[in-house]
Amino acid sequence: MKYTLSQAAEATGKNKATIQRAIKSGKISAKKNDSGAYEIDPSELHRVFEVTVQHIKKEKQATVRNTKTPPDYNTLQRITELEKELAVAQERKSGLEGQLNHLTETVDDLRNRLDRSEGRVTALLEGPRSNRTFFWSRKGK
């Protein structure tokens, strides 16, 4: 975007006459458009004159106003990302709860089996011993 004489003066904080003198003396190159107004390339202007802080602030404000996305677009995007992460975390939580339930049932089943087998082992150890002798054992010794 090329500057007009007024915009160039505003951008540098100089008077329009100062900018025009610089153009006429050849310090700054500029073209005249069909209506006779100067068109000054920003790089050419700022090669000779510095940009003022006020102009930088105005350009930033204009950029924000001209932007089609709302100023809090990044916030909305972050909220969307966090909602996705939350959904994934809730899915993972559900899966882990399912695994926990399955493992709890397995442990309960194994405890029941252990209790039943302990009872059988105890019964076998405490049961009456028979006086049977087997054919391979010797009597009387």
SULPE-V76608 format. One record per backbone hydrogen bond with DSSP energy under -1.0 kcal/mol. NH is the residue of the N-H (numbers start at 1). CO is the residue of the C=O. If there is no record, write none. Layout:
nh=NH co=CO
nh=NH co=CO
This chain:
nh=3 co=40
nh=8 co=4
nh=9 co=5
nh=10 co=6
nh=11 co=7
nh=12 co=8
nh=13 co=9
nh=14 co=9
nh=19 co=15
nh=20 co=16
nh=21 co=17
nh=22 co=18
nh=23 co=19
nh=24 co=20
nh=25 co=21
nh=27 co=22
nh=28 co=22
nh=31 co=39
nh=33 co=37
nh=36 co=33
nh=39 co=31
nh=40 co=3
nh=45 co=41
nh=46 co=42
nh=49 co=45
nh=52 co=11
nh=56 co=52
nh=57 co=53
nh=58 co=54
nh=59 co=55
nh=60 co=56
nh=61 co=57
nh=62 co=58
nh=63 co=59
nh=64 co=60
nh=65 co=61
nh=66 co=62
nh=67 co=63
nh=73 co=70
nh=76 co=72
nh=77 co=73
nh=78 co=74
nh=79 co=75
nh=80 co=76
nh=81 co=77
nh=82 co=78
nh=83 co=79
nh=84 co=80
nh=85 co=81
nh=86 co=82
nh=87 co=83
nh=88 co=84
nh=89 co=85
nh=90 co=86
nh=91 co=87
nh=92 co=88
nh=93 co=89
nh=94 co=90
nh=95 co=91
nh=96 co=92
nh=97 co=93
nh=98 co=94
nh=99 co=95
nh=100 co=96
nh=101 co=97
nh=102 co=98
nh=103 co=99
nh=104 co=100
nh=105 co=101
nh=106 co=102
nh=107 co=103
nh=108 co=104
nh=109 co=105
nh=110 co=106
nh=111 co=107
nh=112 co=108
nh=113 co=109
nh=114 co=110
nh=115 co=111
nh=116 co=112
nh=117 co=113
nh=118 co=114
nh=119 co=115
nh=120 co=116
nh=121 co=117
nh=122 co=118
nh=123 co=119
nh=124 co=120
nh=125 co=121
nh=126 co=122
nh=127 co=123
nh=137 co=134
